[in-house]
Amino acid sequence: MTPRLVAALLACAVPVFAQSYAFRSTWKADDVQKLDMAGKKVAAVMISRDTSLRMSVEEALAREVTARGSVGVAAYRTIPAELLEDPEKARAWFERTGVSGVVVLRLQSVDKEKVASAVVWTTMYYQDFNNYYATGWGGAVPLRTREVTTIAVETLMFNVSNGKLIWGGVTESTNPKNVQTYIAGLAGEIAKELQREGLTTKGSK
């Protein structure tokens, strides 16, 4: 087997990570079916001090929620910044402005890990027994690595009238091309999940 063929086979063996919007876990309140958010205001809140991230995610989620029966509202457009981080003031503001539900997103974790790359076996150290054996006994064989990034996003929906949690879920993705783009793209899946639970359009599945 030629070195070129070996390299081609190893390249095929390298895992390719795609953005995943699948929920790793979800939870809903027992009385969730008694709620009806159809036609009511649902505010989208991204917990982040990154204004650009907040705006893109809240706009995306508000748009997706509106498309499925509720009236989505991007929080950054309505609630004053000085009230946003105070739970009592924020909830009072939402109540005064007619918001029935609040969907909150938070970037839960960003984990980075160095893992060995299969490409290392195409190097001169590994392609010849004598080279590898001599190098292995004589010192460390150079190891190529690649960085794997895993992010987790937590999404919660609260009933503004009583402050209780209605629904929650966590999504996880490996090597997203861009964190902001990933979370904004997640908005559609969140809205679909809320619709399946009957929270944006009553009785929808």
ABEGO torsion letter per residue (X at the ends): XBAAAAAAAAAAABBBBBBBABBABBBBBAAAAABBABGBBBBBBBBBABAAAAAAAAAAAAAAAAAAGBBBBBAAAABBAAAAABAAAAAAAAAAAGBABBBBBBBABBBBBBBBBAAAAABAAAABAAAAAAAAAAEBBBBBBBBBBBBBBBBBBBBAAAGBBABBBBBBBBGBABAAAAAAAAAAAAAAAAAAAGAABBGBX
